[in-house]
Amino acid sequence: MSDYVITTDSNSDVLPAFIKENNLTIIPQYYAFGDTVYGDQLNMEPHEFYETMRKGEMPKSMANNPGVIREKFEKLLRDGKNILHIAFSSALSGSCNNVVMTANELTEEYPDRKIKVFDSLNASLGEGVSVYRAVELWKSGKSMEEVYDILTEEKDHVNVSFTVNDLNHLQRGGRVSKTTAVVGSLVNIKPILTVTASGELKADGTVRGRKKSLKTLVSRMEDALDLDAYGKDRMVAVLHGDCLDEAQIVADMVKGLGFTNVVINDVSPSIGTHAGPGVVGLVFYGKKRS
């Protein structure tokens, strides 16, 4: 196990206790209110971040910093470690490409070391469940190449559905079309969105009312399960933008289906910039994403 380490970025929304327990190196993703940039030494707690948005201040997000990637990776390489990095979707940000370019430069400088970059084609805990899976496989004694291959095989089966209170945040960042945002802003109409197999966001219908939207996340999960391939011991993750009570409602519904490994975490600010307060999402293993 000791010849390689697992790294990821802060967009994976892995629980802090898990990061600490497994000594994971995290590449920061950045966000800003006005001229103040957060994400590395300076950070906002999720509640403070979303409250600032609720008061009308609009943040912006930025990709990771190649200099910071180099610094963090080079320390691991100097310690004699190979690196398996699990990255935020290349279809949503230039961050994955920054990691790939830096990795290529470093492997030329350290020819005895290896860096493999796994493009999750996913976001938030959709990316994060692959981090949890990689650590599980690492602890079982799998080699870096074996873990990479398993993650690749399972990647299209990591499903993500989510609903938001305000699609204008996604539209402002170019994540959905203006037409989609207009439809989603109609009174009491709540959109359902998914992350496609190519790692992009796709509007996937609407429902009337917030409670119905939360129930729809779970009912769609039931329809998309493949229990012969991925049983109820597999991790299910619930993500939220400062609305823990509603996330807990979704988690309880999932546990009612018999799933035993359910985690809940905040959507990190760099993603919350686009999703906004009130986002709730559900991540699970099932049929292939389209």
TIGU-260491 format. One record per residue (C-alpha): residue number from 1; x, y negated, z. Coordinates in steps of 0.1 Angstrom, whole numbers, plus 5000, padded with zeros to 4 digits. Each point is the difference from the previous one (the first is absolute). Layout:
% TIGU-260491
<atom resi="NUM" X="X" Y="Y" Z="Z"/>
...
This chain:
% TIGU-260491
<atom resi="1" X="5000" Y="5000" Z="5000"/>
<atom resi="2" X="5028" Y="4976" Z="5008"/>
<atom resi="3" X="5014" Y="4994" Z="4964"/>
<atom resi="4" X="4972" Y="4977" Z="4990"/>
<atom resi="5" X="4976" Y="4974" Z="5015"/>
<atom resi="6" X="4966" Y="4988" Z="4991"/>
<atom resi="7" X="4994" Y="4963" Z="4994"/>
<atom resi="8" X="4969" Y="4980" Z="4989"/>
<atom resi="9" X="4987" Y="4964" Z="4999"/>
<atom resi="10" X="4977" Y="4982" Z="5024"/>
<atom resi="11" X="4971" Y="5003" Z="4975"/>
<atom resi="12" X="4997" Y="5036" Z="5009"/>
<atom resi="13" X="4983" Y="4990" Z="5033"/>
<atom resi="14" X="5015" Y="5030" Z="5019"/>
<atom resi="15" X="4993" Y="4997" Z="5037"/>
<atom resi="16" X="5028" Y="4983" Z="5020"/>
<atom resi="17" X="5003" Y="5028" Z="5025"/>
<atom resi="18" X="5006" Y="5025" Z="4971"/>
<atom resi="19" X="5027" Y="4977" Z="4985"/>
<atom resi="20" X="5018" Y="4998" Z="5034"/>
<atom resi="21" X="4996" Y="5037" Z="5007"/>
<atom resi="22" X="5015" Y="5011" Z="4967"/>
<atom resi="23" X="5025" Y="4971" Z="4997"/>
<atom resi="24" X="4987" Y="4989" Z="4966"/>
<atom resi="25" X="5016" Y="4972" Z="4981"/>
<atom resi="26" X="4974" Y="4975" Z="4988"/>
<atom resi="27" X="5006" Y="4976" Z="4971"/>
<atom resi="28" X="4980" Y="4968" Z="5007"/>
<atom resi="29" X="4974" Y="4986" Z="4977"/>
<atom resi="30" X="4994" Y="4962" Z="5002"/>
<atom resi="31" X="4971" Y="4976" Z="5003"/>
<atom resi="32" X="4997" Y="4963" Z="5006"/>
<atom resi="33" X="4977" Y="4973" Z="5012"/>
<atom resi="34" X="5012" Y="4968" Z="4984"/>
<atom resi="35" X="5037" Y="4998" Z="5002"/>
<atom resi="36" X="5003" Y="5025" Z="5029"/>
<atom resi="37" X="5011" Y="5034" Z="4989"/>
<atom resi="38" X="4993" Y="5031" Z="5022"/>
<atom resi="39" X="5008" Y="5036" Z="4998"/>
<atom resi="40" X="5035" Y="5006" Z="5013"/>
<atom resi="41" X="5012" Y="4982" Z="5032"/>
<atom resi="42" X="4968" Y="4979" Z="5001"/>
<atom resi="43" X="4967" Y="5018" Z="5001"/>
<atom resi="44" X="4964" Y="4994" Z="5008"/>
<atom resi="45" X="4978" Y="5025" Z="5019"/>
<atom resi="46" X="4972" Y="5013" Z="4978"/>
<atom resi="47" X="4973" Y="4983" Z="5020"/>
<atom resi="48" X="5018" Y="4966" Z="4998"/>
<atom resi="49" X="5005" Y="5005" Z="4963"/>
<atom resi="50" X="4964" Y="5008" Z="4992"/>
<atom resi="51" X="4987" Y="4972" Z="5023"/>
<atom resi="52" X="5022" Y="4976" Z="4981"/>
<atom resi="53" X="4983" Y="5012" Z="4967"/>
<atom resi="54" X="4966" Y="4997" Z="5016"/>
<atom resi="55" X="5007" Y="4963" Z="5008"/>
<atom resi="56" X="5006" Y="4994" Z="4963"/>
<atom resi="57" X="5038" Y="5002" Z="4996"/>
<atom resi="58" X="5010" Y="5021" Z="4970"/>
<atom resi="59" X="5032" Y="5020" Z="5002"/>
<atom resi="60" X="5021" Y="5012" Z="4971"/>
<atom resi="61" X="5020" Y="5032" Z="4998"/>
<atom resi="62" X="5035" Y="5006" Z="4987"/>
<atom resi="63" X="5020" Y="5031" Z="4989"/>
<atom resi="64" X="5028" Y="5014" Z="5021"/>
<atom resi="65" X="5035" Y="4985" Z="5000"/>
<atom resi="66" X="5027" Y="5019" Z="4981"/>
<atom resi="67" X="5026" Y="4987" Z="5024"/>
<atom resi="68" X="4981" Y="5014" Z="5030"/>
<atom resi="69" X="4995" Y="5033" Z="4982"/>
<atom resi="70" X="5037" Y="5002" Z="4993"/>
<atom resi="71" X="5010" Y="4992" Z="5036"/>
<atom resi="72" X="4976" Y="5026" Z="5015"/>
<atom resi="73" X="5009" Y="5027" Z="4974"/>
<atom resi="74" X="5037" Y="4994" Z="5002"/>
<atom resi="75" X="5001" Y="5005" Z="5037"/>
<atom resi="76" X="4984" Y="5034" Z="4996"/>
<atom resi="77" X="5024" Y="5010" Z="4972"/>
<atom resi="78" X="5030" Y="4990" Z="5020"/>
<atom resi="79" X="4987" Y="5022" Z="5028"/>
<atom resi="80" X="5002" Y="5029" Z="4975"/>
<atom resi="81" X="4962" Y="5003" Z="4994"/>
<atom resi="82" X="4982" Y="5005" Z="4967"/>
<atom resi="83" X="4967" Y="4981" Z="4997"/>
<atom resi="84" X="4964" Y="5009" Z="4990"/>
<atom resi="85" X="4981" Y="4968" Z="4997"/>
<atom resi="86" X="4962" Y="5000" Z="4997"/>
<atom resi="87" X="4989" Y="4968" Z="4982"/>
<atom resi="88" X="4969" Y="4978" Z="4995"/>
<atom resi="89" X="4983" Y="5005" Z="4967"/>
<atom resi="90" X="5020" Y="4987" Z="4970"/>
<atom resi="91" X="4967" Y="4991" Z="4984"/>
<atom resi="92" X="4992" Y="4974" Z="5027"/>
<atom resi="93" X="5034" Y="4984" Z="5007"/>
<atom resi="94" X="5036" Y="4997" Z="4988"/>
<atom resi="95" X="5011" Y="5013" Z="5033"/>
<atom resi="96" X="5005" Y="5036" Z="4988"/>
<atom resi="97" X="5021" Y="4988" Z="4971"/>
<atom resi="98" X="5022" Y="4980" Z="5024"/>
<atom resi="99" X="5007" Y="5031" Z="5020"/>
<atom resi="100" X="5008" Y="5020" Z="4969"/>
<atom resi="101" X="5024" Y="4974" Z="4986"/>
<atom resi="102" X="5018" Y="4997" Z="5034"/>
<atom resi="103" X="5001" Y="5038" Z="5004"/>
<atom resi="104" X="5016" Y="5003" Z="4965"/>
<atom resi="105" X="5027" Y="4974" Z="5009"/>
<atom resi="106" X="5008" Y="5017" Z="5033"/>
<atom resi="107" X="5003" Y="5035" Z="4987"/>
<atom resi="108" X="5026" Y="4987" Z="4976"/>
<atom resi="109" X="5019" Y="4985" Z="5029"/>
<atom resi="110" X="4994" Y="5031" Z="5022"/>
<atom resi="111" X="5003" Y="5029" Z="4975"/>
<atom resi="112" X="4999" Y="5026" Z="5027"/>
<atom resi="113" X="4966" Y="4988" Z="5013"/>
<atom resi="114" X="4965" Y="5004" Z="4985"/>
<atom resi="115" X="4970" Y="4977" Z="5001"/>
<atom resi="116" X="4966" Y="5013" Z="4987"/>
<atom resi="117" X="4972" Y="4975" Z="4997"/>
<atom resi="118" X="4964" Y="5015" Z="5001"/>
<atom resi="119" X="4975" Y="4976" Z="4984"/>
<atom resi="120" X="4969" Y="5008" Z="5021"/>
<atom resi="121" X="4977" Y="4982" Z="4974"/>
<atom resi="122" X="4981" Y="4990" Z="5031"/>
<atom resi="123" X="4996" Y="4974" Z="5027"/>
<atom resi="124" X="4997" Y="4996" Z="5037"/>
<atom resi="125" X="4993" Y="5033" Z="5017"/>
<atom resi="126" X="4995" Y="5015" Z="4965"/>
<atom resi="127" X="5038" Y="4996" Z="4999"/>
<atom resi="128" X="5003" Y="5007" Z="5037"/>
<atom resi="129" X="4985" Y="5035" Z="4999"/>
<atom resi="130" X="5029" Y="5010" Z="4977"/>
<atom resi="131" X="5024" Y="4987" Z="5026"/>
<atom resi="132" X="4984" Y="5021" Z="5027"/>
<atom resi="133" X="5001" Y="5030" Z="4976"/>
<atom resi="134" X="5036" Y="4994" Z="4992"/>
<atom resi="135" X="5010" Y="4999" Z="5036"/>
<atom resi="136" X="4980" Y="5032" Z="5007"/>
<atom resi="137" X="5018" Y="5018" Z="4972"/>
<atom resi="138" X="5034" Y="4986" Z="5010"/>
<atom resi="139" X="4995" Y="5013" Z="5035"/>
<atom resi="140" X="4991" Y="5034" Z="4986"/>
<atom resi="141" X="5035" Y="5002" Z="4984"/>
<atom resi="142" X="4991" Y="4991" Z="4964"/>
<atom resi="143" X="5027" Y="4985" Z="4979"/>
<atom resi="144" X="4997" Y="4965" Z="4986"/>
<atom resi="145" X="4994" Y="5014" Z="4965"/>
<atom resi="146" X="4973" Y="5024" Z="5013"/>
<atom resi="147" X="4982" Y="4972" Z="5019"/>
<atom resi="148" X="5001" Y="4977" Z="4969"/>
<atom resi="149" X="4986" Y="5028" Z="4979"/>
<atom resi="150" X="4972" Y="5007" Z="5024"/>
<atom resi="151" X="4991" Y="4964" Z="5003"/>
<atom resi="152" X="4999" Y="4997" Z="4962"/>
<atom resi="153" X="4978" Y="5030" Z="4997"/>
<atom resi="154" X="4975" Y="4987" Z="5026"/>
<atom resi="155" X="5001" Y="4963" Z="4990"/>
<atom resi="156" X="4970" Y="5000" Z="4978"/>
<atom resi="157" X="4980" Y="5017" Z="5027"/>
<atom resi="158" X="5004" Y="4972" Z="5025"/>
<atom resi="159" X="4967" Y="4982" Z="4996"/>
<atom resi="160" X="4992" Y="4965" Z="5012"/>
<atom resi="161" X="4966" Y="4983" Z="5001"/>
<atom resi="162" X="4994" Y="4966" Z="5017"/>
<atom resi="163" X="4975" Y="4972" Z="5004"/>
<atom resi="164" X="5006" Y="4963" Z="5006"/>
<atom resi="165" X="4979" Y="4971" Z="5012"/>
<atom resi="166" X="5013" Y="4976" Z="4974"/>
<atom resi="167" X="5013" Y="5010" Z="4966"/>
<atom resi="168" X="5012" Y="4965" Z="4993"/>
<atom resi="169" X="5033" Y="5008" Z="5019"/>
<atom resi="170" X="5007" Y="5029" Z="4976"/>
<atom resi="171" X="4990" Y="4979" Z="4970"/>
<atom resi="172" X="5022" Y="4971" Z="5011"/>
<atom resi="173" X="5030" Y="5023" Z="5000"/>
<atom resi="174" X="4991" Y="5015" Z="4966"/>
<atom resi="175" X="4991" Y="5034" Z="5014"/>
<atom resi="176" X="4964" Y="5000" Z="4987"/>
<atom resi="177" X="4983" Y="4980" Z="4972"/>
<atom resi="178" X="4980" Y="4969" Z="5006"/>
<atom resi="179" X="4968" Y="5018" Z="4988"/>
<atom resi="180" X="5005" Y="5027" Z="5026"/>
<atom resi="181" X="5005" Y="4973" Z="5027"/>
<atom resi="182" X="4968" Y="4982" Z="4990"/>
<atom resi="183" X="4980" Y="5032" Z="5002"/>
<atom resi="184" X="5015" Y="5008" Z="5033"/>
<atom resi="185" X="4992" Y="4966" Z="5015"/>
<atom resi="186" X="4962" Y="5005" Z="4995"/>
<atom resi="187" X="4981" Y="4999" Z="5033"/>
<atom resi="188" X="5004" Y="5032" Z="5020"/>
<atom resi="189" X="5015" Y="5018" Z="4971"/>
<atom resi="190" X="5031" Y="5019" Z="5011"/>
<atom resi="191" X="5025" Y="5013" Z="4974"/>
<atom resi="192" X="5017" Y="5034" Z="5002"/>
<atom resi="193" X="5035" Y="5001" Z="4985"/>
<atom resi="194" X="5025" Y="5028" Z="4994"/>
<atom resi="195" X="5037" Y="5003" Z="4992"/>
<atom resi="196" X="5004" Y="5018" Z="4966"/>
<atom resi="197" X="5025" Y="5027" Z="4991"/>
<atom resi="198" X="5021" Y="4973" Z="4983"/>
<atom resi="199" X="5001" Y="4981" Z="5033"/>
<atom resi="200" X="4977" Y="4971" Z="4990"/>
<atom resi="201" X="4968" Y="4988" Z="5017"/>
<atom resi="202" X="4967" Y="5008" Z="4984"/>
<atom resi="203" X="4965" Y="4988" Z="5010"/>
<atom resi="204" X="4979" Y="5031" Z="5004"/>
<atom resi="205" X="4965" Y="4988" Z="5006"/>
<atom resi="206" X="4980" Y="4981" Z="5026"/>
<atom resi="207" X="4976" Y="5007" Z="5028"/>
<atom resi="208" X="4977" Y="4978" Z="5020"/>
<atom resi="209" X="5011" Y="4992" Z="5036"/>
<atom resi="210" X="5031" Y="5005" Z="5021"/>
<atom resi="211" X="4988" Y="5031" Z="5018"/>
<atom resi="212" X="4991" Y="5016" Z="4967"/>
<atom resi="213" X="5034" Y="4992" Z="4987"/>
<atom resi="214" X="5017" Y="5017" Z="5029"/>
<atom resi="215" X="4978" Y="5031" Z="4996"/>
<atom resi="216" X="5008" Y="5000" Z="4963"/>
<atom resi="217" X="5037" Y="5003" Z="5006"/>
<atom resi="218" X="4994" Y="5032" Z="5020"/>
<atom resi="219" X="4974" Y="5014" Z="4976"/>
<atom resi="220" X="5024" Y="4995" Z="4970"/>
<atom resi="221" X="5027" Y="5016" Z="5020"/>
<atom resi="222" X="4978" Y="5031" Z="5005"/>
<atom resi="223" X="4993" Y="5001" Z="4962"/>
<atom resi="224" X="5038" Y="4998" Z="4992"/>
<atom resi="225" X="5013" Y="5026" Z="5025"/>
<atom resi="226" X="5018" Y="5031" Z="4988"/>
<atom resi="227" X="5001" Y="5021" Z="5031"/>
<atom resi="228" X="5015" Y="5030" Z="4983"/>
<atom resi="229" X="5031" Y="4980" Z="4993"/>
<atom resi="230" X="5000" Y="4975" Z="5028"/>
<atom resi="231" X="4983" Y="5011" Z="5032"/>
<atom resi="232" X="4986" Y="4981" Z="5029"/>
<atom resi="233" X="5033" Y="5000" Z="5018"/>
<atom resi="234" X="5014" Y="4975" Z="4975"/>
<atom resi="235" X="5003" Y="4964" Z="5011"/>
<atom resi="236" X="4972" Y="4976" Z="4994"/>
<atom resi="237" X="5008" Y="4963" Z="5005"/>
<atom resi="238" X="4976" Y="4970" Z="5006"/>
<atom resi="239" X="5014" Y="4965" Z="4993"/>
<atom resi="240" X="4984" Y="4967" Z="5009"/>
<atom resi="241" X="5005" Y="4963" Z="4999"/>
<atom resi="242" X="4993" Y="4989" Z="5036"/>
<atom resi="243" X="4967" Y="5020" Z="5004"/>
<atom resi="244" X="5010" Y="5029" Z="5022"/>
<atom resi="245" X="4964" Y="5007" Z="5011"/>
<atom resi="246" X="4989" Y="5007" Z="4965"/>
<atom resi="247" X="5032" Y="5020" Z="4993"/>
<atom resi="248" X="4992" Y="5021" Z="5030"/>
<atom resi="249" X="4965" Y="5007" Z="4987"/>
<atom resi="250" X="5015" Y="5013" Z="4968"/>
<atom resi="251" X="5025" Y="5021" Z="5019"/>
<atom resi="252" X="4973" Y="5015" Z="5022"/>
<atom resi="253" X="4980" Y="5010" Z="4969"/>
<atom resi="254" X="5031" Y="5017" Z="4985"/>
<atom resi="255" X="5006" Y="5018" Z="5033"/>
<atom resi="256" X="4964" Y="5011" Z="4998"/>
<atom resi="257" X="5008" Y="5018" Z="4968"/>
<atom resi="258" X="5026" Y="5021" Z="5019"/>
<atom resi="259" X="5032" Y="4982" Z="4992"/>
<atom resi="260" X="5025" Y="5002" Z="5029"/>
<atom resi="261" X="5028" Y="4976" Z="4990"/>
<atom resi="262" X="4985" Y="4965" Z="4996"/>
<atom resi="263" X="5021" Y="4968" Z="5004"/>
<atom resi="264" X="4989" Y="4964" Z="5000"/>
<atom resi="265" X="5022" Y="4970" Z="4994"/>
<atom resi="266" X="4998" Y="4963" Z="4989"/>
<atom resi="267" X="5006" Y="4990" Z="4964"/>
<atom resi="268" X="5033" Y="4981" Z="5001"/>
<atom resi="269" X="5000" Y="4963" Z="4992"/>
<atom resi="270" X="5018" Y="5003" Z="4967"/>
<atom resi="271" X="4971" Y="5022" Z="4987"/>
<atom resi="272" X="4974" Y="4982" Z="5021"/>
<atom resi="273" X="5009" Y="4969" Z="4980"/>
<atom resi="274" X="4981" Y="5016" Z="4971"/>
<atom resi="275" X="4974" Y="5020" Z="5019"/>
<atom resi="276" X="4990" Y="4974" Z="5026"/>
<atom resi="277" X="4983" Y="5005" Z="5034"/>
<atom resi="278" X="4975" Y="5028" Z="5002"/>
<atom resi="279" X="5016" Y="5024" Z="4976"/>
<atom resi="280" X="4993" Y="5037" Z="5010"/>
<atom resi="281" X="5015" Y="5029" Z="4981"/>
<atom resi="282" X="5002" Y="5037" Z="5002"/>
<atom resi="283" X="5029" Y="5022" Z="4988"/>
<atom resi="284" X="4998" Y="5037" Z="4996"/>
<atom resi="285" X="5014" Y="5030" Z="4980"/>
<atom resi="286" X="4975" Y="5013" Z="4975"/>
<atom resi="287" X="4994" Y="5004" Z="4962"/>
<atom resi="288" X="5023" Y="4982" Z="4976"/>
<atom resi="289" X="4996" Y="4963" Z="4997"/>
<atom resi="290" X="4988" Y="4989" Z="4966"/>
